[in-house]
Structure formats: C-alpha cells, structure tokens
Amino acid sequence: MAKEQFTYPATRPLFTKLEQLSQQVGLSRGEVFQDWLTAMVCVLAAETKEDEYMTMIQRYTKGTVGKRGADVMAQMFGELVNVMTRENVDILGDLFQSSISYHEAGQYLSPQPIADLLAKMSIEPDARPTHDKPVYVNDPACGTGRMLLATAEVNPHVELVGQDVDARCAKITAISIGLRGHYGWVVCGNSLTGETRFAYRIGSFFHESPNGLRRGVIRDVPPETTPVPVIASRIRSDAKNLFENSERDERSKATPTPLPTIIEVPRWLARIEPMLADSDRGETEFTERRPADKQLDDELPPTLQRELF
C-alpha cells in the first residue's frame, strides 16, 4: 500500500477516521469515501435527495447509536466544516489525491499557490454582474475546484462553473463551493464530448419538505439548464472564427428551472444575512461592515442600498 503524504496537517485526522470506518463496515476505503461524499451532498441538499441518501446509508446503520458508521460520517462532516472555517484550504482534495486516487488517470491537482497565481493573472477583479447577466468563470476540468475557489477570492462576484468527468471530483467541488457560500454550477461529464451524467446548482435556497421548510446549498438540476452548453457553444464558435453577435448567445442561454417547492435565495440576500445576524447578536453595527462585506455592496438592488446604508 502506498504511504499517504498529506499537504495539510488537518487532513490526517480525517484520513484516520476514514480508515477506521472502512474497517468497521467492511468496505474499501474508496467506497466509503464515495459514500461519505454522497452523504454530504445529500445533507446540503435540504431533503431534496432523501431517496439517494437512504439507499446509501443502509450500509452504515448497524451497531450502537453514536458508534454506527452513519454517526462516524456525521462526525467527519463536522470536523471538515470546522477545518474549512479555520483554514481556506482544499482539505477534501488533499484527502482524495493522497489516500484515494493516488494520481490515477493523471489526476494531479494543482498546488494551491499555482491556483492562486493563475487566478490573479487571469481574473478581472472589477468585473461585476448585472441583474440578467452573471459573470461566469468556467473550469472544464475542475478537479476538486481549487482554481474556481481561487478565482472567487480574486472576485467574489463571479458565478463558478465547474466540469469534471470524475463524479467524486464533481461532488467535492460542489461541497467546497457550497460550504464556502459561493454561487455556481457543477456538471459531471466530459467537456470534450459534451456527455453529462448529472449537474448541481450551488447557492442558497429554501425547500418546502414534508418535514417543514429546509435550507440548503446544493440541488440537482438538468445539465441542459446550466451555463455549460452556452459556454461550450461560444468556445466552438471562437475556434471556427465565427464571430456571431453576442445577443444570439444570450437569447439561447438556458434559464435554470427550479425543482418544485424550491425557492432560491438571491445572492445579495445571502450576502447580507450574516451581517444582519451579527447585528442582532450585538457583535457589530450593521452600518460598520467588514471590508469584505463592503466590496459586495453593489450586488444589492439600488433601492435596498439606500434603505440599509
């Protein structure tokens, strides 16, 4: 067995629990890792993927409550969230590359400093979306989403669009984008052939479930409703030097169709919610916003800006 070497110290405790869970349920480490990813996606989907979750979790329900495989998965998820809250690093990608894939099929993830450098070199930090025209950043072979997350650090206004043929990478990217509060799309499929398996919309939403109102950040969408077909069409047109006017592309843009009982939270509202929560707790005056909040003010509708600020 290859010796695991992790980039970040916080990865090893997760690996230790993953290995223990694998032995506990009698499944390979790779199988358990895939199931854990599925569990996290389902948890972040606000009860819109309960059938998928219940089918998967049956293998982890044996034993005493608190020590079952399902309980260990929940503990690992909590540890992951705590690490991501403290450190802006790709813990899931580090765990995947160093203990699951072992660089199979040439899966070498870009080191974080390289991702940061390329983002600063290629992303326009002052680009701003309008009401009907988001600013998309597309990575057609996104891996675990490092490049996309690096671009969001340069310009937090962008919508991230990631594609990868590996379902594990697609799920890791979706989890990382969702937990960090960004908006975007993740498609599992082949960027060259156009073949797709599934797609997610990443962004805050409400779901009216049978158990009441639930809040989530990942939901299934039809692949054709993502920006990917439009982006691919533009790339092909550029390659053939067919400079059609951009209005046709905009008209052909597929409008995302929410699932029934789904209400997406506008990006600007998701941005100000933490500020309102801080104000309610008395931790800060709403008018004395952090610098990171101030640079997002222009995403708010003008009338709301005047009312709040």
BAZA-725373 format. One record per residue (C-alpha): residue in three letters; y, x, z. Coordinates in steps of 0.1 Angstrom, whole numbers, padded with zeros to 4 digits, always signed. Each point is the difference from the previous one (the first is absolute). Layout:
% residues N
ALAYXZ...
//
This chain:
% residues 309
MET+0000+0000+0000ALA+0034+0013-0009LYS+0023+0009+0029GLU+0029-0023+0004GLN+0034+0016+0001PHE+0030-0023+0006THR+0036+0006-0007TYR+0013-0020+0029PRO-0013+0003+0036ALA+0002-0038+0004THR-0027-0004-0026ARG-0029+0015+0019PRO-0001-0026+0028LEU-0003-0027-0027PHE-0027+0020-0017THR-0020+0003+0033LYS+0001-0038+0005LEU-0010-0006-0036GLU-0030+0023+0003GLN-0010-0016+0033LEU+0003-0035-0016SER-0021+0011-0029GLN-0028+0011+0023GLN+0003-0031+0021VAL-0005-0025-0028GLY-0024+0022-0021LEU+0022+0002-0031SER+0014+0029-0019ARG+0034+0013+0009GLY+0012-0010-0035GLU-0012-0036+0004VAL+0016-0003+0034PHE+0033+0014-0013GLN+0001-0025-0029ASP-0008-0029+0024TRP+0028+0012+0023LEU+0024+0000-0029THR-0010-0035-0009ALA+0004-0011+0036MET+0035+0014+0002VAL+0010-0016-0033CYS-0013-0034+0012VAL+0018+0003+0033LEU+0033+0007-0018ALA-0007-0030-0023ALA+0008-0026+0026GLU-0033-0020-0003THR+0002-0002-0038LYS-0032+0021-0003GLU-0022-0014+0028ASP-0031-0005-0022GLU+0000+0037-0010TYR+0006+0011+0036MET-0028-0022+0015THR-0025+0012-0027MET+0007+0036+0008ILE+0004-0001+0038GLN-0035-0015+0006ARG-0015+0035-0001TYR+0022+0010+0030THR-0004-0029+0024LYS-0031+0011+0019GLY+0003+0013+0036THR+0021-0006+0030VAL+0035-0014-0005GLY+0024+0029+0002LYS-0025+0025-0013ARG-0011-0016-0033GLY+0007+0016-0033ALA+0027-0026-0006ASP+0017+0010+0032VAL-0001+0036-0009MET+0016-0008-0034ALA+0028-0018+0018GLN+0006+0029+0023MET+0001+0024-0030PHE+0026-0023-0017GLY+0021+0000+0031GLU-0001+0038+0002LEU+0009+0003-0037VAL+0031-0023+0005ASN+0011+0021+0030VAL-0003+0032-0020MET+0019-0014-0029THR+0027-0012+0023ARG+0005+0035+0014GLU-0006+0021-0031ASN+0010-0007-0037VAL-0032+0016-0014ASP-0030-0012-0021ILE-0026-0002+0028LEU-0024-0022-0020GLY+0003+0022-0031ASP-0008+0031+0021LEU-0031-0018+0015PHE-0011-0012-0034GLN+0003+0034-0018SER-0014+0021+0027SER-0029-0020+0013ILE-0009-0027-0026SER+0007+0011-0036TYR-0001+0038+0004HIS+0021+0001-0032GLU-0027-0018-0020ALA+0010-0008-0036GLY+0030+0024+0003GLN+0016-0020+0028TYR+0024+0026+0013LEU+0029-0017+0017SER+0035+0015-0005PRO+0012+0019+0031GLN+0027-0019+0018PRO+0027+0027-0007ILE-0007-0002-0037ALA+0002-0038+0001ASP+0033+0002+0018LEU+0014+0026-0025LEU-0010-0020-0030ALA+0015-0032+0014LYS+0033+0018+0006MET+0000+0014-0035SER-0009-0032-0018ILE+0014-0030+0019GLU+0035-0012-0003PRO+0011-0006+0037ASP+0029-0022-0010ALA-0019-0025-0022ARG+0003-0035+0014PRO-0019-0032-0009THR+0017-0032-0010HIS-0011-0035+0009ASP-0023-0003-0031LYS-0006+0037-0009PRO-0018+0021+0026VAL-0001+0038-0003TYR-0037+0009-0006VAL-0016+0034+0006ASN-0034+0002-0016ASP-0028+0025+0007PRO-0029-0007-0024ALA-0024+0022+0020CYS+0013-0005+0035GLY-0028+0013+0021THR+0008-0009+0036GLY+0036-0007-0008ARG+0017+0032+0011MET+0023+0002-0030LEU+0010-0036+0003LEU+0008+0003+0037ALA+0020+0032-0007THR+0021-0019-0025ALA+0007-0027+0025GLU+0014+0027+0023VAL+0025+0010-0027ASN+0009-0035-0010PRO-0011-0028+0024HIS+0012-0027-0025VAL-0028+0006-0025GLU-0031-0021-0005LEU-0032+0021+0000VAL-0026-0005-0027GLY-0032+0019+0004GLN-0032+0000-0022ASP-0033+0018+0007VAL-0035-0004-0014ASP-0015+0006+0035ALA-0001-0031+0021ARG+0002+0021+0032CYS+0032+0016-0011ALA+0015-0033-0010LYS-0007-0014+0034ILE+0013+0031+0018THR+0032-0002-0020ALA+0005-0037+0007ILE-0006+0005+0038SER+0025+0029+0001ILE+0027-0018-0019GLY-0005-0032+0020LEU+0000+0017+0034ARG+0032+0020-0009GLY+0018-0032-0009HIS+0005+0006-0037TYR-0003-0025-0028GLY-0020+0006-0031TRP-0033-0005-0019VAL-0033+0017-0001VAL-0025-0004-0028CYS-0036+0013+0000GLY-0008+0008-0036ASN+0000+0025-0028SER+0036+0008-0011LEU-0012+0013-0034THR-0023-0029-0011GLY+0019-0028+0018GLU-0031-0012+0018THR+0007-0014+0035ARG-0022-0010+0029PHE+0025-0015+0025ALA+0037+0001+0009TYR+0021-0003+0032ARG+0035-0011+0006ILE+0015+0021+0029GLY+0028-0015+0019SER+0007-0023+0030PHE-0012-0036-0004PHE-0010-0031+0020HIS-0033-0018-0004GLU-0006-0035+0013SER-0036+0005+0010PRO-0024-0026+0016ASN+0008+0018+0033GLY+0037-0003-0004LEU+0028+0022-0015ARG-0010+0036-0006ARG+0021+0030-0010GLY-0014+0027-0024VAL+0009+0028-0024ILE-0029+0001-0025ARG-0012-0028-0022ASP-0022-0004-0031VAL+0017-0007-0033PRO-0013-0002-0036PRO+0005+0034-0016GLU+0018-0015-0029THR+0028-0012+0023THR+0009+0035+0011PRO+0026+0022-0017VAL-0028+0023-0014PRO-0004-0018-0034VAL+0037+0002-0006ILE+0002+0037+0010ALA-0030+0008-0022SER+0015-0018-0029ARG+0032+0020+0004ILE-0019+0033+0001ARG-0019-0008-0032SER+0032-0011-0017ASP+0017+0033+0009ALA-0030+0020-0012LYS+0002-0017-0034ASN+0038+0004-0001LEU+0004-0038-0003PHE+0033-0005+0017GLU+0000-0037+0004ASN+0029-0015+0020SER-0008-0002+0037GLU+0007-0038+0001ARG-0033-0007-0016ASP-0018+0020+0027GLU+0019-0018+0027ARG-0010-0034-0015SER-0036+0011-0001LYS-0001+0010+0036ALA-0026-0020+0019THR+0014-0019+0029PRO-0022+0004+0031THR-0017-0033+0010PRO-0004-0003+0037LEU-0033-0013+0013PRO+0001-0035+0014THR+0015-0002+0035ILE+0016+0035-0004ILE+0037+0005+0005GLU+0013+0035-0007VAL+0027+0013+0024PRO+0029+0013-0020ARG+0004+0038+0001TRP+0035-0002+0015LEU-0012-0023+0028ALA-0030+0023+0009ARG+0026+0028+0002ILE+0022-0016+0026GLU-0027-0015+0022PRO-0005+0032+0020MET+0038+0002+0005LEU+0001-0035+0013ALA-0029+0007+0023ASP+0018+0031+0014SER+0031-0021+0006ASP-0020-0028+0018ARG-0015+0026+0023GLY+0034+0014+0007GLU-0009+0034-0013THR+0028+0002-0025GLU+0029-0020-0013PHE-0007-0015-0034THR+0032+0013-0013GLU-0009+0035+0010ARG-0028+0005-0024ARG-0021+0032-0006PRO+0009+0021-0031ALA-0033-0010-0016ASP+0010-0037+0004LYS+0035+0005-0014GLN-0012+0015-0032LEU-0020-0032-0007ASP+0030-0024+0006ASP+0006-0005-0037GLU-0034-0017-0004LEU+0013-0029+0021PRO+0016-0029-0019PRO+0038+0005+0001THR+0007-0033+0019LEU-0025+0011+0027GLN+0016+0035+0002ARG+0034-0016+0007GLU-0015-0023+0026LEU-0019+0027+0019PHE+0022+0030-0004
//
